[in-house]
Amino acid sequence: MKRSENAARWLGAGLGVVGGFLLGYFMVRGISSAHPGWAIIGLTTLEGLIFAYLGTPYVLGGWRSFNFRLTSTPLPDLLSGLLGMIVGLVVAVLIGVFVRDLPYGYGVSAVLALLLAAQGASVGLTRRAEVTALFFGGAKEPESRRVHAVLLDTSVIIDGRILDIAKTGFLDMPLITLSSVLRELQTVADSADVTRRRRGRRGLDVLTEMQKEPSIDLQVTEDDVAPTGDIDNHLVRTAKDKGWAIMTNDFNLNRIARLEGVAVLNLNELAQAMRPVAIPGEEIVVTVAREGKEPGQGVGSLDDGTMVVIQNGRRLLNQTITAVVTSVIQTSAGRMIFAEPGSGAESRRPPARVKPREETA
């Protein structure tokens, strides 16, 4: 038992002794001196001591529970409960005007005040949303899950497709570029390696074109905290703190951001989703470019890069044919189409032959 609880119990016992003594004293005041008043006083004092000593823990437990609920309940709920209690008391006073003249009218009014105050507080705490909607208008709409802003990664800027996509109007949210990303692009543009230098300059050109386009909301924002270590981790932390999404083509950044609970917009996934869907039985025009892994197979590709495996297509190598789709499968590398050469003369289109030059005399 804690020292404070022990002290509170003995304090409650002391109050019980005082209360019991006063109760016994007022009881024996009207009794003649022939009755043993000291016995009654002693009995009530002992009862006060016992009941107070045993009942103090329950009182303390109830107070702790009430205090915990008081401190853990949100302030709007407390205010709503207080408003409900006030309304209950007002209703109790109005009813008490009519029952006050009845027998035990004041007692009935007091009981009504307690019951209605408690009921009003309970309704205010548990039905706060409905009460607020009743007095102040419609219920609050649920929070929108729409992306408010998108943080651009270095890879997606260098890629350049973001410019064409933003011009179409599908991205109507602000596109955010951190100053640390600009510095990284500048570092790549100043690189001694020719390929890296071209990539960096391409990224800067893409941002310049996006800034000139009036329909694109491009914002360059200073970093709240200077990036320490990997720039990818800095982007994830910034997006998580701001509630933004990240647009990237980096596979590792994509996985890390999703594990951190950050929304990710991946242009490669968008391009994969926008590829036309081939239905079994549909005819497609494809050029058999090389041999397949299995005997007799030929392999070609559509304009969007989708690989087409043509059964018995090896004999049609380097020819553009009309093939019939037999099945479509989705792999980790993308969509793969299986087809067979179409029937008839139209299925084979021999390549154009170069007319031999006539010999001159």
C-alpha positions in Angstrom: 0.0 0.0 0.0 1.3 3.4 -0.9 2.1 5.9 1.8 -0.3 8.4 0.4 -3.2 5.9 0.3 -2.4 4.9 3.8 -2.5 8.5 5.0 -5.7 9.1 3.1 -7.3 6.1 4.7 -6.4 7.3 8.2 -7.5 10.8 7.4 -10.9 9.4 6.3 -11.0 7.4 9.5 -10.4 10.6 11.5 -13.2 12.3 9.6 -15.5 9.3 10.3 -14.7 9.5 14.0 -15.6 13.2 14.1 -18.8 12.6 12.1 -19.8 9.7 14.3 -19.2 11.7 17.4 -21.2 14.6 16.2 -24.0 12.3 15.1 -24.1 10.7 18.5 -23.9 14.0 20.3 -26.9 15.4 18.5 -28.9 12.2 19.0 -28.5 12.3 22.8 -29.2 16.0 23.2 -32.9 15.5 23.4 -32.7 12.4 25.7 -32.9 12.8 29.5 -29.8 12.3 31.6 -31.2 9.0 32.8 -30.2 7.3 29.5 -26.6 6.4 29.0 -25.7 9.1 26.3 -22.0 8.2 26.4 -22.8 4.7 25.2 -24.7 6.0 22.1 -21.9 8.5 21.4 -19.3 5.9 21.7 -21.3 3.5 19.4 -21.8 6.1 16.7 -18.1 7.1 16.9 -17.0 3.5 16.5 -19.4 3.0 13.6 -18.0 6.2 11.9 -14.4 5.0 12.4 -15.1 1.5 10.9 -17.2 2.7 7.9 -14.8 5.5 7.1 -11.7 3.3 7.3 -13.2 0.6 5.1 -15.0 2.9 2.7 -12.1 5.3 2.0 -10.4 3.0 -0.6 -13.6 2.9 -2.6 -13.9 6.6 -2.5 -10.3 7.0 -3.7 -10.8 4.5 -6.5 -13.9 6.3 -7.7 -12.0 9.6 -7.6 -9.0 8.2 -9.5 -11.4 6.8 -12.2 -13.2 10.1 -12.5 -9.9 12.1 -12.6 -8.5 9.7 -15.3 -11.6 10.1 -17.5 -11.5 13.9 -16.9 -7.9 14.2 -18.1 -8.1 11.7 -21.0 -11.4 12.9 -22.5 -10.8 15.4 -25.3 -11.8 19.0 -24.6 -14.6 19.2 -27.2 -16.2 16.2 -25.5 -15.9 17.8 -22.1 -17.5 21.0 -23.3 -20.3 19.0 -25.0 -20.9 17.1 -21.8 -21.0 20.3 -19.8 -23.5 21.8 -22.2 -25.6 18.6 -21.9 -25.5 18.8 -18.1 -26.6 22.5 -18.1 -29.5 21.6 -20.4 -30.5 18.8 -18.0 -30.4 21.1 -15.0 -32.5 23.7 -16.8 -35.2 21.0 -17.7 -35.1 19.8 -14.0 -35.7 23.4 -12.8 -38.7 23.8 -15.2 -40.2 20.5 -14.0 -39.5 21.4 -10.3 -41.7 24.5 -10.6 -44.7 22.1 -11.0 -43.8 19.5 -8.4 -42.5 21.7 -5.7 -45.9 22.1 -4.0 -46.5 18.3 -4.0 -45.6 16.2 -0.9 -41.8 15.7 -0.9 -41.6 18.1 -3.8 -38.2 19.5 -3.0 -36.8 16.0 -2.7 -38.3 15.0 -6.0 -36.9 18.2 -7.6 -33.4 17.3 -6.2 -33.5 13.8 -7.5 -34.8 15.0 -10.9 -31.9 17.5 -11.1 -29.3 14.8 -10.4 -30.8 12.4 -12.9 -31.4 14.9 -15.7 -27.9 16.5 -15.2 -26.3 13.1 -15.4 -28.3 12.1 -18.5 -27.6 15.4 -20.2 -23.9 15.0 -19.6 -24.0 11.4 -21.0 -25.8 12.5 -24.1 -23.4 15.4 -24.6 -20.4 13.1 -24.4 -21.6 10.2 -26.5 -23.6 12.1 -29.2 -21.4 15.1 -29.7 -21.3 14.9 -33.5 -25.1 14.6 -33.8 -25.7 17.5 -31.3 -23.2 19.7 -33.2 -24.8 18.9 -36.5 -28.2 19.7 -35.0 -27.3 23.2 -33.8 -24.5 24.2 -36.2 -25.4 22.6 -39.5 -24.6 19.4 -41.4 -22.1 16.8 -40.2 -18.4 17.4 -41.0 -17.5 15.6 -44.2 -14.8 12.9 -43.9 -11.3 13.9 -44.6 -10.4 13.6 -48.3 -7.8 11.0 -49.3 -6.8 13.1 -52.3 -3.1 13.8 -52.6 -2.5 17.5 -51.8 1.0 17.9 -53.2 3.6 15.7 -54.9 7.3 15.8 -54.1 9.4 15.2 -57.3 12.4 12.9 -57.1 15.6 13.4 -59.2 15.0 10.3 -61.3 11.5 11.4 -62.4 12.8 14.9 -63.3 15.6 13.5 -65.4 13.2 11.0 -67.0 11.3 14.0 -68.6 7.9 12.3 -69.0 6.5 14.3 -66.1 6.5 17.4 -68.4 4.2 15.8 -71.0 2.0 14.2 -68.3 1.6 17.6 -66.5 0.7 19.3 -69.7 -2.3 17.0 -70.2 -3.9 18.4 -67.0 -4.1 15.0 -65.2 -1.8 16.4 -62.4 -3.9 19.2 -60.9 -2.0 19.3 -57.6 1.2 21.3 -56.8 4.5 19.7 -57.9 7.1 20.4 -55.2 10.9 20.4 -55.9 13.2 20.7 -52.9 16.2 22.9 -53.1 18.3 19.8 -52.2 17.0 18.1 -55.3 18.0 21.1 -57.4 21.5 21.0 -55.9 21.8 17.3 -56.7 20.7 18.0 -60.3 23.4 20.7 -60.5 26.0 18.3 -59.2 25.0 15.8 -61.9 25.0 18.5 -64.6 28.5 19.6 -63.6 29.8 16.0 -63.6 32.9 15.1 -65.7 31.1 12.1 -67.1 29.4 13.0 -70.4 26.4 10.8 -69.8 25.8 12.1 -66.3 26.3 15.6 -67.5 23.6 15.2 -70.2 21.2 13.7 -67.7 21.6 16.5 -65.3 21.2 19.2 -67.9 18.1 17.4 -69.2 16.6 17.5 -65.7 17.3 21.2 -65.4 15.7 21.8 -68.8 12.6 19.8 -67.9 12.1 22.0 -64.7 12.7 25.1 -66.8 10.0 24.1 -69.3 7.6 23.1 -66.5 8.1 26.5 -64.9 7.2 28.3 -68.2 4.0 26.3 -68.6 1.1 28.3 -67.0 -1.0 25.2 -66.5 1.7 23.5 -64.3 1.9 24.4 -60.6 5.6 23.9 -60.0 7.0 25.1 -56.6 10.6 25.2 -55.5 10.7 24.9 -51.7 13.6 25.3 -49.3 14.3 22.3 -47.1 13.0 22.6 -43.5 16.0 20.6 -42.3 19.3 20.3 -44.1 19.6 16.8 -45.6 22.0 14.5 -43.8 23.2 11.4 -45.6 21.1 9.8 -48.3 18.8 12.2 -50.2 16.2 9.5 -50.6 15.7 9.2 -46.8 15.5 13.0 -46.7 12.7 13.0 -49.3 10.8 10.3 -47.4 11.0 12.2 -44.1 9.9 15.4 -45.7 7.0 13.8 -47.5 5.9 12.0 -44.3 6.1 15.2 -42.2 4.2 17.3 -44.8 1.7 14.7 -45.8 2.8 14.8 -49.4 3.2 12.1 -52.0 6.5 11.2 -53.8 6.8 10.8 -57.5 9.7 8.6 -58.5 11.0 6.0 -60.9 13.5 4.6 -58.3 12.5 1.1 -57.3 14.3 1.2 -53.9 12.8 4.6 -53.0 9.4 3.4 -54.1 9.6 0.4 -51.6 11.1 2.5 -48.7 8.4 5.2 -49.1 5.6 2.7 -49.1 7.0 1.0 -46.0 7.0 4.4 -44.3 3.4 4.9 -45.2 4.1 7.6 -47.8 2.0 7.6 -51.0 4.0 7.0 -54.1 3.3 7.9 -57.8 5.4 5.8 -60.1 5.6 6.8 -63.7 6.7 3.3 -64.8 3.6 1.8 -63.2 1.5 4.5 -64.9 3.0 3.7 -68.3 2.5 0.0 -67.6 -1.2 0.6 -66.7 -1.7 2.7 -69.9 -0.6 0.0 -72.3 -3.4 -1.2 -74.5 -4.9 -4.5 -73.4 -4.8 -7.3 -75.9 -7.7 -9.7 -75.8 -7.4 -13.3 -76.9 -8.6 -13.6 -80.4 -7.7 -10.1 -81.4 -5.4 -9.5 -84.4 -2.2 -7.5 -84.0 0.4 -6.4 -86.5 3.9 -7.2 -85.3 7.4 -7.6 -86.9 9.2 -10.9 -86.0 12.6 -9.5 -85.0 14.4 -12.5 -83.5 14.1 -16.2 -82.5 12.5 -17.3 -79.3 13.8 -19.6 -76.6 11.6 -22.4 -77.6 12.0 -24.2 -80.9 10.1 -22.6 -83.7 9.2 -19.4 -81.7 9.6 -15.9 -83.0 9.7 -12.8 -80.8 8.6 -9.3 -81.7 7.3 -6.2 -79.9 4.6 -3.7 -80.2 5.1 0.1 -80.5 4.8 0.5 -76.7 7.5 -2.1 -76.0 5.2 -5.0 -75.1 6.9 -8.3 -76.0 5.0 -10.7 -78.3 5.9 -14.3 -78.5 4.7 -15.9 -81.7 4.3 -19.7 -81.9 5.7 -21.1 -85.1 7.0 -17.7 -86.0 10.6 -18.5 -86.6 10.0 -19.2 -90.3 8.6 -15.6 -90.5 11.8 -13.9 -89.2 12.2 -10.3 -90.3 8.7 -10.1 -91.7 5.7 -8.0 -90.5 2.7 -10.2 -90.0 -0.8 -10.2 -88.7 -0.9 -12.4 -85.6 -3.8 -13.6 -83.5 -3.5 -13.2 -79.7 -3.9 -16.5 -77.8 -3.1 -15.4 -74.3 -1.7 -12.5 -72.2 0.3 -12.9 -69.0 1.5 -10.3 -66.5 5.1 -10.7 -65.3 7.3 -8.7 -63.0 8.9 -7.2 -66.0 5.6 -6.2 -67.7 2.9 -7.7 -69.9 3.7 -10.5 -72.3 1.5 -11.5 -75.3 1.5 -15.0 -76.9 0.2 -15.2 -80.4 0.0 -17.3 -83.5 0.4 -16.3 -87.1 -2.9 -15.4 -88.8 -4.3 -17.6 -91.6 -4.4 -16.6 -95.2 -2.1 -14.6 -97.4 -2.6 -11.4 -95.4 -0.8 -12.8 -92.5 2.6 -12.6 -94.3 4.0 -9.3 -95.5 7.4 -9.8 -97.1 9.8 -7.0 -96.7 10.2 -4.6 -99.6 12.8 -5.7 -102.1 15.3 -3.4 -103.6 15.1 -3.3 -107.4 18.4 -4.1 -108.9 20.1 -1.3 -110.7 20.3 -1.8 -114.4 23.7 -2.1 -115.9 24.7 0.6 -118.3 26.5 0.0 -121.4 
